[in-house]
């Protein structure tokens, strides 16, 4: 029950943008220093992943690429 409430709260914070603001406030400087936009992202194929888990990895990768290209607060 508690895990579901935490998950719901995080999903709401992501949806309304307050989670991005939180990340930018507390981790924005570190992300700027890392200069993630200039890094090369390596995508490795894992043949041991099940077909059910592949879309999850793809979605995570696309989200990461979008966040890196548009900045942390986006």
N, C-alpha and C positions, 0 to 999 in steps of 0.2 A: 504494500500500500504506500509506504513512504517513497519507494523508488519511483512509483508512478506519479506521485505528486511532484517530485523533483524533476522528473522528465517533462511533465506538463509545464511546470514553471520555466524551465529552460527553453522549451519550444515557444512559449509565449514571449519570452524575453528576446529570442532570436527574431520572431515575427515582428515585434513592435520596434526593433532596433536598439533596445536598451542594452542588450548583451554586447553589441558592437561598440556602443559608447563605453561600456565598462572595460572591454578589452583595450580600446584606444586609450582610455584614461590611465589604466594601470600597466599596460604592456606596449603602448604605442611607441615610446622612445626606444625600447629594446628592438622592436620590429624595424624601426627606421635605421638603427645602427646596423642591423643585420643586412640591410639593403637587399631584401628578398627578390625584388624585381630584376636584379642583375644576375641572379643565380640560375643555374641550369637545372631543370627538373627532369630527373631520370625516371622513366616508367618501365618497370620490370614486369615481365609476364611471369605469372606463377601458375604452371600447369596443374598444381595440386589443389587449387581453389575449386570448390564446387560451383556448378552453374548458378546456384542460388546466391552465392556470395559475390559473384562478379559484378552485378549491377551496383551493389553497395560500394565496392571499391571504385568503380567508375564514377559514381556520384560524388564520393569523397574527393577524388582527384579533380573533377571539374569544379567543385566548390573551392578547393585549394587554389587552383589556377586562377579562378575568377577573383578570389580575395587578394592574391598576390598582385595581379595585374591592375586591380582597382584601388588597392589600399586596404588597410585593416578595418577601417570604420565603415566600409561599404557593405 
